[in-house]
Amino acid sequence: MSLEIIRLSKTARDQLVWIKRHTGISHWNVLCRWALAVSLKDPSTPLVREIVTDSNVEMSWRTFAGEHGDIYLALIQQRCVSDGEEPTDKNVANTLLVHLHRGVGYLHGMRDMRSINELVALAAN
């Protein structure tokens, strides 16, 4: 597992389709960045440690992270350390994957979120 290509599960893909439809945000990578941030904000360790990436949604690290790739990488590495894991390439990639999927689940669970403004308000809390 590496950070070069990020793949999503079918469940995450379906949840992102719902989120796209309800927020008007049309780019997978933007929604995935929000999802990662929401999950990293939660201090608990994600329960699911194994994700089956069986959907047709994938993006490069560069597409996912954009111009702030160094910041996202540092956040994920720090989370590895906070969770008691060495920030090896494998652990960093796995941490990204589990937090990304947990964050998508969190966003999908916010059924009253209907706009970008509500997503921004979530970040402000």
C-alpha positions as CSV (number, residue, x, y, z in Angstrom):
1,M,0.0,0.0,0.0
2,S,1.4,3.4,-0.9
3,L,0.2,7.0,-1.1
4,E,0.7,7.2,-4.9
5,I,-2.9,6.0,-5.7
6,I,-5.8,6.3,-3.2
7,R,-8.7,3.9,-3.8
8,L,-12.1,3.9,-2.1
9,S,-14.5,1.1,-1.2
10,K,-17.8,0.7,-2.9
11,T,-19.5,1.8,0.3
12,A,-17.5,5.0,0.5
13,R,-18.1,5.7,-3.2
14,D,-21.9,5.4,-2.6
15,Q,-21.7,7.6,0.4
16,L,-19.7,10.2,-1.5
17,V,-22.3,10.2,-4.3
18,W,-25.0,11.1,-1.7
19,I,-22.8,13.8,-0.2
20,K,-22.0,15.3,-3.6
21,R,-25.7,15.4,-4.5
22,H,-26.7,17.1,-1.2
23,T,-23.8,19.6,-0.9
24,G,-23.2,20.5,-4.5
25,I,-19.5,19.8,-4.1
26,S,-18.7,17.9,-7.3
27,H,-15.1,16.8,-6.9
28,W,-14.2,13.6,-5.1
29,N,-10.9,15.0,-3.9
30,V,-12.4,18.0,-2.2
31,L,-14.9,15.8,-0.4
32,C,-12.2,13.4,0.6
33,R,-10.1,16.2,2.1
34,W,-13.0,17.2,4.2
35,A,-13.6,13.6,5.2
36,L,-10.0,13.2,6.2
37,A,-10.1,16.4,8.3
38,V,-13.3,15.4,10.1
39,S,-11.9,12.0,11.0
40,L,-8.5,13.4,12.1
41,K,-10.3,15.8,14.4
42,D,-11.8,12.9,16.3
43,P,-9.2,11.7,18.8
44,S,-10.4,8.1,18.9
45,T,-8.8,5.4,16.8
46,P,-11.0,4.2,13.9
47,L,-12.5,0.8,14.7
48,V,-12.1,-0.5,11.2
49,R,-8.5,-1.3,10.3
50,E,-9.0,-3.2,7.1
51,I,-10.7,-1.5,4.1
52,V,-11.5,-3.3,0.9
53,T,-10.9,-0.8,-1.9
54,D,-13.3,-2.4,-4.4
55,S,-14.8,0.6,-6.2
56,N,-13.8,2.3,-9.4
57,V,-13.0,5.6,-7.6
58,E,-9.3,6.3,-7.3
59,M,-7.1,9.4,-7.4
60,S,-3.5,10.1,-7.2
61,W,-2.0,11.6,-4.0
62,R,-1.3,14.8,-6.0
63,T,-5.0,15.1,-6.9
64,F,-6.1,14.2,-3.4
65,A,-3.8,16.6,-1.6
66,G,-3.3,19.3,-4.1
67,E,-0.8,22.0,-3.3
68,H,-1.0,21.2,0.4
69,G,0.3,17.7,0.1
70,D,3.1,18.3,2.6
71,I,0.6,19.5,5.2
72,Y,-1.7,16.5,4.7
73,L,1.2,14.1,4.9
74,A,2.5,15.7,8.1
75,L,-1.0,15.5,9.7
76,I,-1.3,11.8,8.8
77,Q,2.2,11.1,10.1
78,Q,1.5,12.9,13.3
79,R,-1.7,10.9,13.7
80,C,0.4,7.7,13.3
81,V,2.6,8.8,16.1
82,S,-0.3,9.9,18.3
83,D,-1.9,6.4,17.8
84,G,1.4,4.7,18.8
85,E,2.5,3.7,15.3
86,E,5.7,4.3,13.6
87,P,5.1,6.6,10.6
88,T,6.4,4.2,8.0
89,D,5.1,4.4,4.5
90,K,2.8,1.4,5.1
91,N,1.4,2.8,8.3
92,V,0.9,6.3,6.8
93,A,-1.0,4.8,3.8
94,N,-3.2,2.7,6.1
95,T,-3.9,5.6,8.4
96,L,-4.9,7.7,5.5
97,L,-7.2,5.0,4.2
98,V,-9.0,4.3,7.5
99,H,-9.4,7.9,8.4
100,L,-10.6,8.8,4.9
101,H,-13.3,6.1,5.1
102,R,-14.3,7.0,8.6
103,G,-14.6,10.6,7.6
104,V,-16.7,9.8,4.6
105,G,-19.0,7.8,7.0
106,Y,-19.2,10.7,9.4
107,L,-20.1,13.2,6.6
108,H,-22.7,10.7,5.2
109,G,-24.2,10.4,8.7
110,M,-24.9,14.1,8.8
111,R,-28.1,13.9,7.0
112,D,-29.1,17.5,7.6
113,M,-26.0,18.8,5.9
114,R,-27.3,20.3,2.7
115,S,-24.7,22.9,1.6
116,I,-21.1,23.9,1.5
117,N,-21.9,26.5,4.2
118,E,-22.9,23.7,6.6
119,L,-19.7,21.9,5.9
120,V,-17.7,25.0,6.7
121,A,-19.7,25.5,9.9
122,L,-18.8,21.9,10.9
123,A,-15.1,22.9,10.6
124,A,-15.6,25.9,12.8
125,N,-17.0,23.9,15.7
